[in-house]
Amino acid sequence: MTRLSLLLMIAALAWACSEKTSRLTGGAPVLKKGKALAHQYIIVDGHVDLPYRLNVINFRLEREYLGIPVKSSEGDFDHERAKEGGLDAPFMSIYIPSSYQEGGAKDFADELINMVVGIAKAHPDHFALANSPKEVEANFMKGLISLPMGMENGAPIEDDLNNINYFYNRGIRYITLTHSRDNQICDSSYDTTRTWNGLSPFGREVVREMNRVGVMIDISHVSDSSFYQTLSIAKAPVIASHSSCRKFTPGFERNMNDDMLKALAENGGVIMINFGSSFLDGEIQKQSDQHRAELGRILQEQGLDWDDKEADPVIRDYERKNPSLYSDVETVADHIEHVVMIAGIDHVGLGSDFDGVGDSLPTGLKDVSDYPNLLAVLLRRGFSDSDIAKICHQNIFRVWNRTIAVANETP
């Protein structure tokens, strides 16, 4: 193939992708309004895995990470693309892999928190920390992107309730109770052990203490029993910071079924829709499960665990040889519509999982510059401007502010 032929092929592919996105979003006028609303309203994303990605880059490749959040061709998030897409407050995920449950979780959480604080300090003209909706609004008026923080996996709490207040003082505003394995707090949706059949006795105290301190409770990743037991105790609304609807992924407990959505609405909470293709489409999830099982066997044969550093090149090589299928922005809108039908417009938001779901992001939502595409699809489907404002930030702000109020009311 000549260089000219290659360039023509690349141009044709780019045009085809652009045409598909245009069809999905409803054409230029609707997309124009979607872009306008993306910049008119504050957009909060419940879950962006930038800190862990930067930690991997810095640790394994020994590269300076502080410049990457401003402009980069890598990953799904940077300041330049966030500004293009209208993203104003991505919750920085302080992700704690389950391997740290054996020790070192608190230190690793501090390391990632220090990274986020360092980014805000290094680029005060681009980013600012934010510990409340009021602070996000103030930063928005200054043209700054807020970096609130949520901790994914309650392992760093260890066995000490005082650590909830410790992490609150460090800027953590939600805690995902567990991750891929049962921990000291509750059972995980990914773990079949069912150590506690829901919350542990300590986990019940964690829920109460999070309400007392003012930390939002995130029920993404928890088992169904853990979810219902949490709701029976919680005094403040809960969130699912990056989950989707099980209706479209039957048997995938990581997502929420319709009864859970109804219970979430009664609680006053909000589900923030995950953009990962395997969270959106059951057929894609089925293929993903097959690949994961095969890759798991390969790792086991080599004596490796998923979280081992030595497993990374094996995983990357497998993913290169077994490319994923993609969903599209329409399917994300399907999930939002389903939540609205079951729970109501006041109980849905955006929780992309950017930088956390690899290359499985849907067509039309490949990075943080693409939120206008989703807003355009919602507009085309009849969502009003006020509906979109709720989805973008008002719903999560309501839960966040109510969590603060409950803490102020609790002795």
Secondary structure as UniProt FT lines:
FT   HELIX           3..25
FT   HELIX           28..40
FT   STRAND          43..48
FT   HELIX           50..61
FT   TURN            66..70
FT   HELIX           79..85
FT   STRAND          87..95
FT   HELIX           98..102
FT   TURN            103..104
FT   HELIX           105..122
FT   TURN            124..126
FT   STRAND          127..128
FT   HELIX           133..141
FT   TURN            142..143
FT   STRAND          145..146
FT   STRAND          149..152
FT   HELIX           155..157
FT   TURN            158..159
FT   HELIX           162..169
FT   TURN            170..171
FT   STRAND          172..176
FT   TURN            189..190
FT   HELIX           201..213
FT   STRAND          216..218
FT   TURN            220..221
FT   HELIX           224..233
FT   STRAND          239..243
FT   HELIX           246..248
FT   TURN            250..251
FT   TURN            253..254
FT   HELIX           258..267
FT   STRAND          270..273
FT   HELIX           277..280
FT   HELIX           282..301
FT   TURN            302..303
FT   TURN            306..307
FT   TURN            309..310
FT   HELIX           311..321
FT   HELIX           329..342
FT   HELIX           345..347
FT   STRAND          348..350
FT   TURN            355..356
FT   TURN            358..359
FT   TURN            368..369
FT   HELIX           371..380
FT   TURN            381..382
FT   HELIX           385..389
FT   HELIX           390..394
FT   HELIX           395..409
//
